């Protein structure tokens, strides 16, 4: 189902006055910052460029808590939201803090997760857990396009049906079917962190924050933030994107992310000189 009918524009059409108020760049990681699973030097440099220009960076990923802990320790980021919004790291007076989404019910969680995993692995031919499942606290990730052999579209839909029957929510990234028990999402945790940690009201979020992504589970964020960016991956018809970003890059993955950052910084600088 389409959330909106937005037709994305090429980056070249971004105006300096449109970018002038940006203070936060929120971004997906897999296939947005990375390229074929690798963090290219240009993409890492772009993260540093944002930091050096006083733009706050918050990765928002369906990836594991383990990966998110690495990002938070090693990249110049202000916060990290992981496992499709289940938890987040941020700093308060220089101290690292973690918050879990309040909708997560601890009682009986592991039993429900184990039942779901057993059903999927038994009923969906070719299904398998992500290789980093051991690093996940709340999220259950089934690999569909990370490690070969890849899972078919029919297999993906079968996993989503089982999750629905078991009372779990799902999100589709470029590499995983993410499943969880709780009423959270990437977007809900984004709004929570921006308000509770950075004291932004909804109208301020829409003026000051931009989002970058590549996959269907980024669509709610593309829809929420008026100024959003997709790497070229979003143009693939096979993705069936529910909502498109406002702008798209020429290239996919980390190279596209670098294009987006270069354009944003150039527009901000132009706006300050005018």
Helices and strands as residue ranges (DSSP letters): E 9-10, G 11-13, H 16-19, E 24-27, H 41-52, E 56-60, H 65-74, E 79-82, G 83-85, E 87-92, E 95-100, H 109-123, G 133-135, E 140-143, H 153-165, E 169-172, E 176-180, H 186-196, H 202-208, E 209-213, G 216-218, H 219-224, E 228-230, G 232-235, G 237-239, E 247-248, H 253-273
